[in-house]
């Protein structure tokens, strides 16, 4: 029944966008892209029902609709289709021109600009899943994503150095997903980009965010982060990307819901990876994760994952193979092998070379 409703909804949407009225007005004919995936997985987690049993499933499908509304603004919608149905992952407007020099605005629901990796959708990563530390240290169940308003400003600099600051006021629901009451939060970021030897770009940034994790008792969570990224070119078809992020999560947690007694919890985490792209169609690398889990700040979980990617012809069809060893402290290691097939239609690709 769900599939029939989704197909009918998109047929109606296509009629509105591409019908006689739509063909006469370019601004209502946006770019439409669909990205799908097929996942093959095998793991040895002893507590899981499907341990040592290969599984094949259809991963989340992403539908992106975007267009310039006029020379000054752009609208973006991103819908996800999965086991839970159709959901709005992002829906926002960017005002990129017409404001005082260097100022840009964004409003709506979007992946927040904390660090380098969170603003991207997972299909844009060189591996097939977000780093474990990213999900463990930042708020949100599916990435740090919230309703908000952002103002960003390109600072005046000289030479080959660019510096950008941004600030978001957010609804804050990502900090307390189990509560319907509202409590606003904020995000701030300072990013610097420069060239090393006029050939290798270097990005260095710091980020911070704060929100209410329990509206009833007013307890707060603050996360601070630092990130670095560089891309070393070896030839026109070969380059090495080195990237890493560090997080410190400082939270007050309610330990007694009757009295409102709280406990302080400080946790750390980081990830770092190397990604070698070669012969245009191939990439290979390794990523390492380490973090204190929210269940016990005194434990340290770690994971190391090797990944290999290949494009059949160009970025519309990607194959990714990963092998991971995840070691929760005081528990046996879990080994996982995953093969991901990504296929995309439309101008928004799964990966750009």
SEMI-502677 format. One record per residue (C-alpha): residue number from 1; x, y, z; residue in three letters. Coordinates in Angstrom, 2 decimals, m for minus. Example, Ala and Ser with C-alpha at 12.3 -4.5 7.8 and 13.67 -1.06 7.14 Angstrom:
% residues 2
[atom 1,[12.30,m4.50,7.80],"ALA"]
[atom 2,[13.67,m1.06,7.14],"SER"]
This chain:
% residues 353
[atom 1,[0.00,0.00,0.00],"UNK"]
[atom 2,[2.83,2.38,0.89],"UNK"]
[atom 3,[4.55,1.84,m2.46],"UNK"]
[atom 4,[1.34,2.63,m4.34],"UNK"]
[atom 5,[0.87,5.85,m2.37],"UNK"]
[atom 6,[4.47,6.94,m2.94],"UNK"]
[atom 7,[4.26,6.24,m6.69],"UNK"]
[atom 8,[0.96,8.12,m6.92],"UNK"]
[atom 9,[2.40,11.07,m5.00],"UNK"]
[atom 10,[5.41,11.35,m7.26],"UNK"]
[atom 11,[3.31,10.97,m10.40],"UNK"]
[atom 12,[1.23,13.90,m9.19],"UNK"]
[atom 13,[4.39,15.87,m8.36],"UNK"]
[atom 14,[5.78,15.17,m11.84],"UNK"]
[atom 15,[2.53,16.35,m13.43],"UNK"]
[atom 16,[2.73,19.62,m11.48],"UNK"]
[atom 17,[6.38,20.18,m12.36],"UNK"]
[atom 18,[6.44,18.99,m15.95],"UNK"]
[atom 19,[2.85,19.71,m17.02],"UNK"]
[atom 20,[1.82,22.44,m19.45],"UNK"]
[atom 21,[2.04,25.17,m16.82],"UNK"]
[atom 22,[5.41,23.93,m15.60],"UNK"]
[atom 23,[6.97,23.92,m19.04],"UNK"]
[atom 24,[6.28,27.62,m19.44],"UNK"]
[atom 25,[8.05,28.70,m16.25],"UNK"]
[atom 26,[11.64,27.64,m15.67],"UNK"]
[atom 27,[11.67,28.51,m11.98],"UNK"]
[atom 28,[9.15,25.75,m11.21],"UNK"]
[atom 29,[11.10,23.09,m13.12],"UNK"]
[atom 30,[13.70,22.09,m10.51],"UNK"]
[atom 31,[16.47,19.51,m10.79],"UNK"]
[atom 32,[15.23,16.14,m9.53],"UNK"]
[atom 33,[17.62,13.40,m8.45],"UNK"]
[atom 34,[17.15,9.95,m6.94],"UNK"]
[atom 35,[19.88,7.97,m5.18],"UNK"]
[atom 36,[19.27,4.34,m4.26],"UNK"]
[atom 37,[21.38,1.63,m2.68],"UNK"]
[atom 38,[21.55,m2.12,m2.21],"UNK"]
[atom 39,[23.39,m3.51,0.83],"UNK"]
[atom 40,[24.95,m6.94,1.38],"UNK"]
[atom 41,[26.11,m7.52,4.97],"UNK"]
[atom 42,[27.81,m10.25,6.98],"UNK"]
[atom 43,[28.88,m9.99,10.65],"UNK"]
[atom 44,[29.72,m12.13,13.68],"UNK"]
[atom 45,[28.00,m10.26,16.55],"UNK"]
[atom 46,[27.12,m13.05,18.95],"UNK"]
[atom 47,[24.04,m11.35,20.40],"UNK"]
[atom 48,[22.43,m10.65,16.99],"UNK"]
[atom 49,[19.89,m13.01,15.46],"UNK"]
[atom 50,[21.44,m12.70,11.99],"UNK"]
[atom 51,[25.04,m13.39,13.08],"UNK"]
[atom 52,[26.99,m15.44,10.51],"UNK"]
[atom 53,[24.02,m15.11,8.13],"UNK"]
[atom 54,[24.52,m13.03,4.98],"UNK"]
[atom 55,[21.74,m10.47,4.54],"UNK"]
[atom 56,[20.63,m8.53,1.49],"UNK"]
[atom 57,[18.47,m5.44,1.81],"UNK"]
[atom 58,[17.44,m2.25,0.10],"UNK"]
[atom 59,[18.97,0.69,1.89],"UNK"]
[atom 60,[17.49,4.14,2.27],"UNK"]
[atom 61,[16.50,5.90,m0.96],"UNK"]
[atom 62,[17.12,9.63,m1.22],"UNK"]
[atom 63,[15.17,12.04,m3.44],"UNK"]
[atom 64,[16.53,15.54,m3.92],"UNK"]
[atom 65,[14.65,18.42,m5.55],"UNK"]
[atom 66,[16.45,21.75,m5.85],"UNK"]
[atom 67,[16.37,24.88,m7.96],"UNK"]
[atom 68,[17.38,28.51,m7.98],"UNK"]
[atom 69,[14.30,30.52,m7.09],"UNK"]
[atom 70,[15.90,33.63,m8.56],"UNK"]
[atom 71,[19.49,34.85,m8.98],"UNK"]
[atom 72,[19.69,35.46,m5.22],"UNK"]
[atom 73,[18.13,32.40,m3.60],"UNK"]
[atom 74,[17.99,28.62,m3.95],"UNK"]
[atom 75,[15.51,26.09,m2.53],"UNK"]
[atom 76,[16.39,22.49,m1.61],"UNK"]
[atom 77,[14.21,19.53,m0.60],"UNK"]
[atom 78,[15.65,16.14,0.36],"UNK"]
[atom 79,[13.27,13.25,1.06],"UNK"]
[atom 80,[14.26,9.84,2.39],"UNK"]
[atom 81,[12.32,6.63,1.70],"UNK"]
[atom 82,[12.96,3.67,3.98],"UNK"]
[atom 83,[11.29,1.08,6.18],"UNK"]
[atom 84,[9.52,3.82,8.15],"UNK"]
[atom 85,[8.05,5.44,5.05],"UNK"]
[atom 86,[8.64,8.80,3.41],"UNK"]
[atom 87,[10.35,11.48,5.50],"UNK"]
[atom 88,[11.65,15.00,5.00],"UNK"]
[atom 89,[15.38,14.93,5.64],"UNK"]
[atom 90,[16.04,18.52,4.57],"UNK"]
[atom 91,[13.95,21.45,3.36],"UNK"]
[atom 92,[15.59,24.86,3.30],"UNK"]
[atom 93,[16.20,28.08,1.40],"UNK"]
[atom 94,[19.63,29.63,0.84],"UNK"]
[atom 95,[19.99,33.35,0.20],"UNK"]
[atom 96,[23.45,33.68,m1.31],"UNK"]
[atom 97,[23.35,37.04,m3.09],"UNK"]
[atom 98,[21.84,40.48,m2.65],"UNK"]
[atom 99,[22.91,40.87,0.98],"UNK"]
[atom 100,[25.81,42.90,2.39],"UNK"]
[atom 101,[29.14,41.71,1.01],"UNK"]
[atom 102,[30.05,38.21,2.24],"UNK"]
[atom 103,[26.78,37.56,4.11],"UNK"]
[atom 104,[24.58,34.53,3.39],"UNK"]
[atom 105,[21.43,33.20,5.07],"UNK"]
[atom 106,[19.79,29.77,5.36],"UNK"]
[atom 107,[16.46,28.82,6.90],"UNK"]
[atom 108,[14.56,25.56,7.24],"UNK"]
[atom 109,[15.51,22.00,8.17],"UNK"]
[atom 110,[19.06,20.97,7.30],"UNK"]
[atom 111,[22.16,19.06,8.38],"UNK"]
[atom 112,[23.98,21.44,10.69],"UNK"]
[atom 113,[27.45,22.73,9.95],"UNK"]
[atom 114,[29.32,21.11,12.83],"UNK"]
[atom 115,[32.66,19.92,11.47],"UNK"]
[atom 116,[33.41,18.84,7.91],"UNK"]
[atom 117,[31.55,15.53,7.68],"UNK"]
[atom 118,[28.15,16.07,9.34],"UNK"]
[atom 119,[26.85,18.57,6.70],"UNK"]
[atom 120,[27.30,15.87,4.03],"UNK"]
[atom 121,[24.87,13.05,3.35],"UNK"]
[atom 122,[26.35,9.59,4.05],"UNK"]
[atom 123,[26.29,8.65,0.36],"UNK"]
[atom 124,[28.88,11.41,m0.22],"UNK"]
[atom 125,[31.38,9.79,2.18],"UNK"]
[atom 126,[34.18,7.67,0.69],"UNK"]
[atom 127,[32.93,4.80,2.92],"UNK"]
[atom 128,[29.41,3.45,3.38],"UNK"]
[atom 129,[28.43,4.62,6.90],"UNK"]
[atom 130,[29.06,7.60,9.15],"UNK"]
[atom 131,[31.95,7.21,11.61],"UNK"]
[atom 132,[30.79,5.77,14.92],"UNK"]
[atom 133,[32.28,8.69,16.86],"UNK"]
[atom 134,[30.17,11.14,14.87],"UNK"]
[atom 135,[26.91,9.51,15.95],"UNK"]
[atom 136,[28.08,8.94,19.52],"UNK"]
[atom 137,[29.22,12.52,20.19],"UNK"]
[atom 138,[26.72,14.70,18.30],"UNK"]
[atom 139,[22.97,15.01,19.03],"UNK"]
[atom 140,[20.41,13.47,16.70],"UNK"]
[atom 141,[19.38,9.98,15.75],"UNK"]
[atom 142,[20.24,10.29,12.04],"UNK"]
[atom 143,[22.94,12.92,11.89],"UNK"]
[atom 144,[22.93,16.33,13.56],"UNK"]
[atom 145,[19.88,17.69,11.73],"UNK"]
[atom 146,[17.45,20.32,12.99],"UNK"]
[atom 147,[15.16,23.20,12.06],"UNK"]
[atom 148,[16.95,26.51,12.28],"UNK"]
[atom 149,[18.25,29.72,10.77],"UNK"]
[atom 150,[21.87,30.32,9.83],"UNK"]
[atom 151,[23.85,33.45,9.08],"UNK"]
[atom 152,[27.34,33.04,7.61],"UNK"]
[atom 153,[29.90,35.67,6.74],"UNK"]
[atom 154,[33.08,35.47,4.65],"UNK"]
[atom 155,[35.66,37.46,6.57],"UNK"]
[atom 156,[37.93,39.84,4.63],"UNK"]
[atom 157,[41.36,38.21,4.27],"UNK"]
[atom 158,[44.42,38.52,2.07],"UNK"]
[atom 159,[46.41,36.10,m0.07],"UNK"]
[atom 160,[45.31,32.47,m0.46],"UNK"]
[atom 161,[43.53,32.34,2.91],"UNK"]
[atom 162,[39.73,32.31,3.27],"UNK"]
[atom 163,[37.96,32.52,6.62],"UNK"]
[atom 164,[34.26,31.96,7.21],"UNK"]
[atom 165,[32.16,32.22,10.37],"UNK"]
[atom 166,[28.60,30.98,10.82],"UNK"]
[atom 167,[26.00,30.91,13.58],"UNK"]
[atom 168,[22.73,28.98,13.78],"UNK"]
[atom 169,[19.74,29.36,16.05],"UNK"]
[atom 170,[17.99,25.98,16.06],"UNK"]
[atom 171,[14.74,24.54,17.36],"UNK"]
[atom 172,[16.78,22.11,19.47],"UNK"]
[atom 173,[14.67,18.98,18.94],"UNK"]
[atom 174,[17.79,16.99,18.02],"UNK"]
[atom 175,[18.98,17.35,21.64],"UNK"]
[atom 176,[15.73,15.94,23.09],"UNK"]
[atom 177,[14.09,13.75,20.38],"UNK"]
[atom 178,[11.85,11.98,22.93],"UNK"]
[atom 179,[10.19,15.20,24.17],"UNK"]
[atom 180,[7.65,17.31,22.33],"UNK"]
[atom 181,[8.32,20.48,24.34],"UNK"]
[atom 182,[10.54,23.04,22.61],"UNK"]
[atom 183,[13.87,24.37,23.85],"UNK"]
[atom 184,[16.07,26.30,21.45],"UNK"]
[atom 185,[19.78,25.72,20.91],"UNK"]
[atom 186,[22.62,27.14,18.88],"UNK"]
[atom 187,[25.56,26.14,16.67],"UNK"]
[atom 188,[28.67,28.17,15.80],"UNK"]
[atom 189,[31.56,27.44,13.45],"UNK"]
[atom 190,[34.77,29.12,12.27],"UNK"]
[atom 191,[36.39,27.61,9.18],"UNK"]
[atom 192,[39.70,28.55,7.58],"UNK"]
[atom 193,[40.87,27.43,4.15],"UNK"]
[atom 194,[44.32,27.98,2.66],"UNK"]
[atom 195,[46.81,26.50,0.21],"UNK"]
[atom 196,[50.02,24.72,1.15],"UNK"]
[atom 197,[52.66,25.35,m1.47],"UNK"]
[atom 198,[49.95,26.61,m3.84],"UNK"]
[atom 199,[48.89,23.00,m4.61],"UNK"]
[atom 200,[47.52,21.32,m1.46],"UNK"]
[atom 201,[44.36,22.78,0.11],"UNK"]
[atom 202,[44.11,22.77,3.90],"UNK"]
[atom 203,[40.88,23.25,5.88],"UNK"]
[atom 204,[40.98,23.87,9.63],"UNK"]
[atom 205,[37.84,24.53,11.66],"UNK"]
[atom 206,[36.41,24.71,15.15],"UNK"]
[atom 207,[32.74,24.16,16.05],"UNK"]
[atom 208,[30.52,24.41,19.11],"UNK"]
[atom 209,[26.89,23.72,19.92],"UNK"]
[atom 210,[24.60,23.71,22.94],"UNK"]
[atom 211,[21.05,22.57,23.57],"UNK"]
[atom 212,[18.68,21.22,26.20],"UNK"]
[atom 213,[18.71,17.42,26.55],"UNK"]
[atom 214,[15.86,17.35,29.10],"UNK"]
[atom 215,[13.28,20.12,28.79],"UNK"]
[atom 216,[11.47,19.23,32.01],"UNK"]
[atom 217,[14.57,19.68,34.17],"UNK"]
[atom 218,[16.49,22.09,31.94],"UNK"]
[atom 219,[19.70,20.05,31.66],"UNK"]
[atom 220,[22.12,21.04,28.90],"UNK"]
[atom 221,[24.47,19.35,26.46],"UNK"]
[atom 222,[27.41,21.22,24.93],"UNK"]
[atom 223,[29.69,19.79,22.25],"UNK"]
[atom 224,[32.99,21.30,21.12],"UNK"]
[atom 225,[34.93,20.13,18.10],"UNK"]
[atom 226,[38.00,20.70,15.94],"UNK"]
[atom 227,[38.56,19.39,12.42],"UNK"]
[atom 228,[41.29,19.30,9.80],"UNK"]
[atom 229,[41.35,18.19,6.17],"UNK"]
[atom 230,[43.90,18.26,3.39],"UNK"]
[atom 231,[44.12,16.81,m0.11],"UNK"]
[atom 232,[47.55,15.97,m1.50],"UNK"]
[atom 233,[47.64,15.73,m5.32],"UNK"]
[atom 234,[50.10,13.28,m6.83],"UNK"]
[atom 235,[48.88,13.58,m10.42],"UNK"]
[atom 236,[45.77,14.65,m12.33],"UNK"]
[atom 237,[44.11,11.31,m11.47],"UNK"]
[atom 238,[45.68,10.45,m8.11],"UNK"]
[atom 239,[45.26,12.22,m4.78],"UNK"]
[atom 240,[45.31,11.45,m1.08],"UNK"]
[atom 241,[42.75,12.98,1.31],"UNK"]
[atom 242,[43.60,13.10,5.02],"UNK"]
[atom 243,[40.81,14.11,7.36],"UNK"]
[atom 244,[40.01,13.98,11.07],"UNK"]
[atom 245,[37.71,15.42,13.73],"UNK"]
[atom 246,[37.86,15.62,17.54],"UNK"]
[atom 247,[34.82,16.01,19.84],"UNK"]
[atom 248,[34.26,16.81,23.50],"UNK"]
[atom 249,[30.72,16.27,24.76],"UNK"]
[atom 250,[29.91,17.95,28.10],"UNK"]
[atom 251,[26.45,17.02,29.42],"UNK"]
[atom 252,[24.34,17.31,32.55],"UNK"]
[atom 253,[22.22,14.16,32.82],"UNK"]
[atom 254,[19.14,13.59,34.97],"UNK"]
[atom 255,[19.75,10.51,37.15],"UNK"]
[atom 256,[16.51,10.71,39.18],"UNK"]
[atom 257,[13.38,11.79,37.30],"UNK"]
[atom 258,[11.50,12.23,40.60],"UNK"]
[atom 259,[13.84,14.68,42.27],"UNK"]
[atom 260,[15.63,16.02,39.20],"UNK"]
[atom 261,[19.07,15.11,40.56],"UNK"]
[atom 262,[21.71,15.45,37.86],"UNK"]
[atom 263,[25.15,14.09,37.13],"UNK"]
[atom 264,[27.93,15.58,35.03],"UNK"]
[atom 265,[29.23,13.57,32.09],"UNK"]
[atom 266,[32.25,14.52,29.99],"UNK"]
[atom 267,[33.05,12.32,27.00],"UNK"]
[atom 268,[35.63,12.48,24.19],"UNK"]
[atom 269,[35.87,11.00,20.75],"UNK"]
[atom 270,[37.60,11.34,17.41],"UNK"]
[atom 271,[37.94,9.79,13.99],"UNK"]
[atom 272,[40.61,10.03,11.31],"UNK"]
[atom 273,[40.84,8.57,7.83],"UNK"]
[atom 274,[43.01,8.44,4.74],"UNK"]
[atom 275,[41.38,8.10,1.32],"UNK"]
[atom 276,[43.47,7.46,m1.79],"UNK"]
[atom 277,[41.78,8.15,m5.14],"UNK"]
[atom 278,[43.50,6.70,m8.19],"UNK"]
[atom 279,[42.78,6.03,m11.86],"UNK"]
[atom 280,[39.68,8.24,m11.46],"UNK"]
[atom 281,[37.36,5.28,m10.83],"UNK"]
[atom 282,[39.02,3.82,m7.72],"UNK"]
[atom 283,[39.45,4.83,m4.11],"UNK"]
[atom 284,[40.81,2.95,m1.10],"UNK"]
[atom 285,[41.58,3.83,2.48],"UNK"]
[atom 286,[41.23,3.24,6.19],"UNK"]
[atom 287,[39.32,4.99,9.00],"UNK"]
[atom 288,[39.85,4.74,12.76],"UNK"]
[atom 289,[37.23,5.61,15.42],"UNK"]
[atom 290,[37.53,6.00,19.17],"UNK"]
[atom 291,[35.04,7.40,21.68],"UNK"]
[atom 292,[33.49,7.14,25.15],"UNK"]
[atom 293,[29.97,5.69,24.78],"UNK"]
[atom 294,[27.00,7.50,26.31],"UNK"]
[atom 295,[26.15,4.39,28.34],"UNK"]
[atom 296,[29.41,4.65,30.34],"UNK"]
[atom 297,[31.83,7.56,30.04],"UNK"]
[atom 298,[34.62,5.46,31.61],"UNK"]
[atom 299,[34.67,2.98,28.72],"UNK"]
[atom 300,[36.38,3.45,25.37],"UNK"]
[atom 301,[35.02,1.90,22.18],"UNK"]
[atom 302,[37.13,1.73,19.04],"UNK"]
[atom 303,[36.77,0.63,15.44],"UNK"]
[atom 304,[39.02,0.31,12.42],"UNK"]
[atom 305,[37.61,m0.04,8.93],"UNK"]
[atom 306,[39.20,m0.58,5.54],"UNK"]
[atom 307,[37.27,0.53,2.46],"UNK"]
[atom 308,[37.52,0.11,m1.30],"UNK"]
[atom 309,[35.38,1.85,m3.92],"UNK"]
[atom 310,[34.97,1.46,m7.68],"UNK"]
[atom 311,[32.85,3.29,m10.23],"UNK"]
[atom 312,[31.65,1.34,m13.25],"UNK"]
[atom 313,[32.04,4.31,m15.58],"UNK"]
[atom 314,[31.46,7.53,m13.65],"UNK"]
[atom 315,[29.83,8.61,m10.42],"UNK"]
[atom 316,[26.27,7.42,m11.20],"UNK"]
[atom 317,[27.11,3.81,m10.24],"UNK"]
[atom 318,[29.39,3.04,m7.29],"UNK"]
[atom 319,[30.43,m0.18,m5.59],"UNK"]
[atom 320,[31.88,0.04,m2.07],"UNK"]
[atom 321,[33.36,m2.78,m0.01],"UNK"]
[atom 322,[34.19,m2.28,3.69],"UNK"]
[atom 323,[35.66,m4.54,6.36],"UNK"]
[atom 324,[35.35,m3.33,9.97],"UNK"]
[atom 325,[36.56,m4.51,13.36],"UNK"]
[atom 326,[34.51,m2.87,16.13],"UNK"]
[atom 327,[35.77,m3.38,19.70],"UNK"]
[atom 328,[33.45,m2.26,22.53],"UNK"]
[atom 329,[35.43,m2.17,25.77],"UNK"]
[atom 330,[34.74,m5.20,28.00],"UNK"]
[atom 331,[32.97,m6.95,25.11],"UNK"]
[atom 332,[34.10,m9.20,22.25],"UNK"]
[atom 333,[35.07,m7.60,18.96],"UNK"]
[atom 334,[32.54,m7.60,16.12],"UNK"]
[atom 335,[33.70,m8.08,12.53],"UNK"]
[atom 336,[31.52,m6.83,9.67],"UNK"]
[atom 337,[31.85,m7.08,5.90],"UNK"]
[atom 338,[29.55,m4.90,3.82],"UNK"]
[atom 339,[29.11,m4.43,0.08],"UNK"]
[atom 340,[27.17,m1.35,m1.01],"UNK"]
[atom 341,[25.90,m0.59,m4.51],"UNK"]
[atom 342,[24.94,3.06,m5.01],"UNK"]
[atom 343,[23.08,4.18,m8.11],"UNK"]
[atom 344,[21.92,7.70,m8.88],"UNK"]
[atom 345,[19.77,9.39,m11.49],"UNK"]
[atom 346,[19.71,13.12,m12.06],"UNK"]
[atom 347,[22.26,15.91,m11.62],"UNK"]
[atom 348,[22.87,15.25,m7.91],"UNK"]
[atom 349,[25.35,12.36,m7.88],"UNK"]
[atom 350,[26.35,9.94,m5.16],"UNK"]
[atom 351,[29.98,11.07,m5.38],"UNK"]
[atom 352,[31.95,13.69,m7.25],"UNK"]
[atom 353,[35.48,13.08,m8.44],"UNK"]
